[in-house]
Amino acid sequence: MFVKMKLNFVIYMSTACFLILGCASSNDENTSQLDIVINDIKPSRSALKYFDASDGCPSYNDIPGAADYIGQSKVKNAESTMQLPLNRKIHVFYFKPRETATIMTRGGAAEIRRRAAQITLTGGFASLNLEIGEDNQIKWSGSGGVEVEQAIACEEAKEN
């Protein structure tokens, strides 16, 4: 009886490990880690927010569960990382809470698109760089397995 209980326990645990490891490894095949470096002359409490743009311009609704919202990563020591899906257009928006009023008065979603980057992860190591100058001009660049363009590209794709 004791041996049968041990055998059932071993089978149960082996099955659980197989399912857990199998699910974890399948996720790794479809995602890639994005490392982000931020060069902001005025560092503050900030986050990077991610939106799915594969079907065109997203709504930028950042409530968990919103259709286009993927998630956010906090910026710590001018760096951040995020696990994101491969081969999908994603908008990355550098968000500072104190700039919310400015964004809303300058057009809301249109201003977010002007400030955001549209990226597509192609696999392997990917690094995204954000540089903000003294005139508050935002410049995005990437290296490795990431294609970078301005987020307003989703508007141009909609027109064509």
C-alpha positions in Angstrom: 0.0 0.0 0.0 2.8 2.4 0.9 4.7 1.5 -2.3 1.6 2.1 -4.4 1.1 5.6 -2.7 4.7 6.5 -3.4 4.4 5.3 -7.1 1.2 7.4 -7.5 2.9 10.4 -6.0 5.9 10.0 -8.3 3.7 9.7 -11.4 1.6 12.7 -10.3 4.7 14.9 -9.7 6.3 13.8 -12.9 3.2 14.7 -14.9 2.9 18.1 -13.1 6.6 18.9 -13.9 6.2 17.8 -17.5 3.2 20.1 -18.0 4.7 23.1 -16.2 8.1 22.8 -18.0 6.3 22.1 -21.3 4.2 25.3 -21.0 7.2 27.4 -20.0 9.3 26.2 -22.8 6.6 26.8 -25.4 6.3 30.4 -24.2 10.0 31.0 -24.6 9.8 30.1 -28.3 7.3 32.8 -29.1 8.8 35.6 -27.0 12.0 37.5 -26.6 13.5 39.7 -23.9 13.8 43.3 -24.8 16.4 45.3 -22.8 15.8 49.1 -22.8 18.2 51.8 -21.9 16.8 55.3 -21.2 18.9 58.5 -21.4 16.7 61.1 -19.9 18.2 64.3 -18.6 15.3 64.6 -16.1 15.0 61.2 -14.5 11.8 60.6 -12.6 9.3 58.0 -11.6 8.5 56.5 -15.0 7.4 53.3 -16.8 7.3 51.8 -20.2 3.9 50.8 -21.4 3.4 48.2 -24.2 0.5 48.0 -26.6 -0.3 45.5 -29.4 -0.3 47.3 -32.8 -0.5 44.3 -35.0 -4.1 45.3 -36.1 -3.3 49.0 -36.6 -3.1 51.9 -34.1 -3.9 50.8 -30.5 -6.3 52.6 -28.2 -3.7 53.2 -25.5 -6.1 52.1 -22.9 -3.8 50.8 -20.1 -6.4 49.2 -17.9 -5.4 45.5 -17.3 -7.5 43.4 -19.6 -7.9 46.1 -22.3 -7.7 44.6 -25.8 -4.4 46.2 -26.9 -2.7 46.5 -23.6 0.3 44.1 -23.1 1.7 45.4 -19.9 4.3 47.8 -18.4 7.7 47.7 -17.0 9.1 50.1 -14.4 12.2 52.0 -15.2 15.0 51.5 -12.6 18.4 53.1 -12.9 17.6 54.2 -16.4 17.0 50.6 -17.5 14.1 48.2 -18.0 13.4 44.8 -19.4 10.3 43.1 -20.8 9.4 39.8 -22.3 7.4 40.4 -25.5 6.0 38.4 -28.3 8.0 37.8 -31.5 7.0 39.1 -35.0 4.3 41.4 -33.8 4.1 45.1 -34.0 4.2 46.7 -30.5 4.1 50.3 -29.4 6.4 51.2 -26.6 5.5 54.4 -24.7 7.7 56.1 -22.2 5.3 57.3 -19.5 5.9 59.9 -16.8 2.8 60.5 -14.6 3.6 64.2 -14.3 3.3 64.6 -18.1 -0.3 63.3 -18.3 -1.9 66.7 -18.5 0.5 67.8 -21.3 -0.2 64.7 -23.3 -4.0 65.2 -23.0 -3.8 68.9 -24.1 -1.6 68.0 -27.1 -4.0 65.5 -28.5 -4.0 62.4 -26.3 -3.5 59.3 -28.6 -1.9 61.4 -31.3 0.7 62.8 -28.9 1.3 59.3 -27.5 2.0 58.0 -31.0 4.4 60.9 -31.6 6.4 60.0 -28.5 6.2 56.2 -28.8 8.2 53.7 -30.9 6.7 50.9 -33.0 8.9 47.8 -32.6 8.9 44.3 -34.0 11.1 41.7 -32.2 12.6 39.3 -34.7 14.4 37.0 -32.2 17.7 36.9 -30.4 19.2 39.6 -28.3 17.3 42.9 -28.6 18.1 46.3 -27.2 16.1 49.5 -27.4 17.5 52.9 -26.6 15.6 56.0 -25.7 17.2 59.4 -25.7 15.5 62.6 -24.6 17.3 65.8 -25.3 17.1 69.2 -23.6 14.4 70.3 -26.0 12.3 67.2 -25.0 12.8 65.6 -28.4 12.5 61.8 -28.1 14.8 59.6 -30.2 14.4 55.8 -30.3 17.0 53.4 -31.7 17.5 49.7 -31.6 20.1 47.0 -32.0 20.0 43.2 -32.4 16.8 41.5 -33.1 14.5 44.5 -33.1 13.1 46.7 -35.9 12.3 50.2 -34.7 10.2 52.9 -36.3 8.1 55.8 -35.1 4.7 54.7 -33.8 3.0 57.1 -36.3 3.8 54.4 -38.9 0.5 52.7 -37.9 -1.4 55.8 -39.2 0.5 55.6 -42.5 -0.3 51.9 -42.8 -4.0 52.6 -42.2 -4.0 55.2 -45.0 -2.5 52.7 -47.6 
